Amino acid sequence: MCNVLKFIAMKKIVIIALLLLGSSATMFAQKFAYVDTKYILDNIPEYQMAQDQLNELAKKWQKEIDAKAQEIDKMYKAYQTDAVLLPADLKKKREDEIVQKEKELKELQKKRFGTDGDLYKKRAELIKPIQDKIYNAIEELANDRGYAIIFDKAGSGTILYGNPRFDKSDEILQKLGYSPGVKSQKKSGYNSSPQRRSTGAQRPGEKR
């Protein structure tokens, strides 16, 4: 009886080992490649033009916000100077005006730089079509060459080592009609959330 149990257990181990070997063989039989989408984007002139346009819009809208913040700062300083001489009703009116202006400033910041703000929408309008073209070219390459998976070196998937022979980034650029560039070049990134500057002045009803 003991020998029979040992034989059954041994048979199970052999079956499991064969299944593991079979799945490993299937995995190794599949073709893999990788691309670097950051490198691809850096070598597409339309992408660089879109980035420049977005940076210019961000600067323009930040200046607009800064101007309104300075206006509020002047209003508050004037209020501080006049507060002692103002009757209660006029004092309250001036305070309400400042509070309203601050509310409008926050709404403008959200409108321009918020999660679904103008800059986000403009970026989607300019960049997404380029990203879609890249994805379609990658999909076409995978179907033509029979690649099971194509990794993105620039994405969250960590590639500790990649043989340049399997880097298909240049082929994607050529499919899109662009010339390959220098892969070691560094491009300046785009900041979608510019720093907001505070006026630093204390507002009516605000505690230090």
BAROMI-112128 format. One record per residue (C-alpha): residue number from 1; x, y, z. Coordinates in nm, 3 decimals, padded with zeros to 5 digits. Example, Ala and Ser with C-alpha at 12.3 -4.5 7.8 and 13.67 -1.06 7.14 Angstrom:
<atoms>
   resi         u         v         w
      1    01.230   -00.450    00.780
      2    01.367   -00.106    00.714
</atoms>
This chain:
<atoms>
   resi         u         v         w
      1    00.000    00.000    00.000
      2    00.285    00.236    00.091
      3    00.457    00.166   -00.241
      4    00.136    00.240   -00.431
      5    00.100    00.578   -00.256
      6    00.464    00.660   -00.332
      7    00.410    00.569   -00.697
      8    00.098    00.793   -00.721
      9    00.282    01.084   -00.557
     10    00.578    01.037   -00.789
     11    00.347    01.029   -01.091
     12    00.190    01.360   -00.983
     13    00.534    01.522   -00.951
     14    00.632    01.403   -01.298
     15    00.306    01.535   -01.450
     16    00.353    01.877   -01.282
     17    00.714    01.892   -01.401
     18    00.609    01.812   -01.758
     19    00.338    02.079   -01.748
     20    00.589    02.337   -01.624
     21    00.839    02.239   -01.891
     22    00.566    02.259   -02.156
     23    00.456    02.608   -02.049
     24    00.819    02.725   -02.036
     25    00.884    02.588   -02.384
     26    00.575    02.768   -02.514
     27    00.690    03.090   -02.350
     28    01.039    03.068   -02.497
     29    00.892    02.985   -02.838
     30    00.709    03.319   -02.841
     31    00.879    03.623   -02.993
     32    00.943    03.934   -02.786
     33    01.070    04.282   -02.868
     34    01.079    04.625   -02.710
     35    01.055    04.991   -02.807
     36    01.139    05.319   -02.636
     37    00.838    05.547   -02.683
     38    01.020    05.845   -02.527
     39    01.297    05.810   -02.786
     40    01.036    05.772   -03.061
     41    00.848    06.085   -02.949
     42    01.171    06.284   -02.918
     43    01.241    06.211   -03.285
     44    00.900    06.321   -03.415
     45    00.908    06.694   -03.506
     46    00.530    06.732   -03.462
     47    00.565    06.615   -03.102
     48    00.834    06.875   -03.028
     49    00.618    07.145   -03.191
     50    00.321    07.035   -02.977
     51    00.536    07.049   -02.663
     52    00.655    07.401   -02.751
     53    00.296    07.511   -02.808
     54    00.188    07.366   -02.473
     55    00.477    07.535   -02.294
     56    00.385    07.871   -02.448
     57    00.020    07.829   -02.342
     58    00.127    07.734   -01.989
     59    00.344    08.047   -01.964
     60    00.067    08.269   -02.101
     61   -00.195    08.131   -01.861
     62    00.045    08.149   -01.565
     63    00.106    08.518   -01.641
     64   -00.271    08.569   -01.645
     65   -00.297    08.409   -01.300
     66    00.000    08.606   -01.164
     67   -00.155    08.934   -01.283
     68   -00.482    08.858   -01.101
     69   -00.291    08.758   -00.787
     70   -00.102    09.091   -00.794
     71   -00.432    09.276   -00.837
     72   -00.571    09.104   -00.528
     73   -00.254    09.186   -00.336
     74   -00.293    09.557   -00.420
     75   -00.659    09.547   -00.317
     76   -00.569    09.395    00.018
     77   -00.287    09.642    00.087
     78   -00.523    09.929    00.007
     79   -00.782    09.773    00.238
     80   -00.525    09.748    00.520
     81   -00.438    10.117    00.478
     82   -00.803    10.233    00.476
     83   -00.951    09.983    00.725
     84   -00.916    10.205    01.033
     85   -01.112    10.489    00.872
     86   -01.380    10.282    00.702
     87   -01.734    10.249    00.845
     88   -01.840    09.891    00.921
     89   -02.062    09.848    00.615
     90   -01.797    09.975    00.368
     91   -01.531    09.770    00.541
     92   -01.744    09.458    00.498
     93   -01.802    09.544    00.132
     94   -01.427    09.576    00.064
     95   -01.360    09.246    00.243
     96   -01.627    09.070    00.037
     97   -01.476    09.208   -00.285
     98   -01.134    09.068   -00.195
     99   -01.279    08.729   -00.098
    100   -01.472    08.716   -00.428
    101   -01.157    08.800   -00.627
    102   -00.967    08.522   -00.448
    103   -01.244    08.278   -00.528
    104   -01.230    08.379   -00.896
    105   -00.851    08.330   -00.893
    106   -00.883    07.976   -00.759
    107   -01.146    07.897   -01.022
    108   -00.918    08.032   -01.294
    109   -00.627    07.818   -01.170
    110   -00.851    07.511   -01.180
    111   -00.985    07.605   -01.525
    112   -00.637    07.646   -01.673
    113   -00.431    07.384   -01.489
    114   -00.683    07.149   -01.324
    115   -00.718    06.776   -01.391
    116   -00.968    06.841   -01.671
    117   -00.850    07.196   -01.735
    118   -00.761    07.379   -02.054
    119   -00.398    07.262   -02.056
    120   -00.498    06.899   -02.006
    121   -00.751    06.920   -02.291
    122   -00.505    07.095   -02.522
    123   -00.243    06.832   -02.448
    124   -00.490    06.556   -02.534
    125   -00.580    06.739   -02.855
    126   -00.217    06.777   -02.968
    127   -00.041    06.471   -02.826
    128   -00.297    06.189   -02.835
    129   -00.314    06.165   -03.218
    130    00.067    06.123   -03.226
    131    00.054    05.857   -02.952
    132   -00.222    05.676   -03.143
    133   -00.008    05.671   -03.459
    134    00.281    05.519   -03.261
    135    00.055    05.255   -03.106
    136   -00.089    05.160   -03.446
    137    00.262    05.128   -03.592
    138    00.368    04.906   -03.299
    139    00.058    04.690   -03.342
    140    00.127    04.660   -03.716
    141    00.490    04.560   -03.651
    142    00.379    04.298   -03.394
    143    00.130    04.145   -03.639
    144    00.376    04.148   -03.932
    145    00.664    03.994   -03.734
    146    00.459    03.768   -03.507
    147    00.566    03.927   -03.178
    148    00.362    03.803   -02.882
    149    00.461    04.098   -02.664
    150    00.633    04.433   -02.726
    151    00.759    04.602   -02.411
    152    00.799    04.977   -02.368
    153    01.142    05.067   -02.230
    154    01.010    05.412   -02.133
    155    00.706    05.271   -01.951
    156    00.655    05.132   -01.602
    157    00.774    04.782   -01.701
    158    01.135    04.757   -01.586
    159    01.385    04.625   -01.842
    160    01.718    04.567   -01.667
    161    01.889    04.474   -01.992
    162    01.776    04.491   -02.352
    163    01.976    04.357   -02.644
    164    01.978    04.638   -02.906
    165    01.899    04.374   -03.166
    166    01.546    04.350   -03.023
    167    01.494    04.727   -03.000
    168    01.244    04.811   -03.273
    169    01.216    05.184   -03.200
    170    01.391    05.287   -03.522
    171    01.163    05.060   -03.725
    172    00.860    05.230   -03.571
    173    00.999    05.572   -03.662
    174    01.060    05.454   -04.019
    175    00.706    05.314   -04.038
    176    00.580    05.658   -03.936
    177    00.798    05.824   -04.203
    178    01.063    05.973   -03.970
    179    01.440    05.934   -03.954
    180    01.596    05.762   -03.650
    181    01.783    05.989   -03.411
    182    02.058    05.954   -03.152
    183    01.935    05.734   -02.869
    184    02.156    05.887   -02.603
    185    02.027    06.241   -02.658
    186    01.845    06.413   -02.374
    187    01.537    06.621   -02.428
    188    01.384    06.861   -02.181
    189    01.055    06.737   -02.037
    190    00.721    06.913   -02.024
    191    00.575    07.017   -01.696
    192    00.194    07.006   -01.706
    193    00.160    07.161   -01.359
    194    00.343    07.496   -01.336
    195    00.421    07.631   -00.990
    196    00.153    07.861   -00.854
    197    00.289    08.168   -00.682
    198    00.126    08.293   -00.365
    199    00.112    08.663   -00.289
    200    00.195    08.585    00.072
    201   -00.040    08.854    00.209
    202   -00.295    08.776    00.478
    203   -00.654    08.804    00.361
    204   -00.966    08.911    00.548
    205   -01.081    08.624    00.768
    206   -00.751    08.439    00.716
    207   -00.554    08.322    01.019
    208   -00.176    08.315    01.033
</atoms>
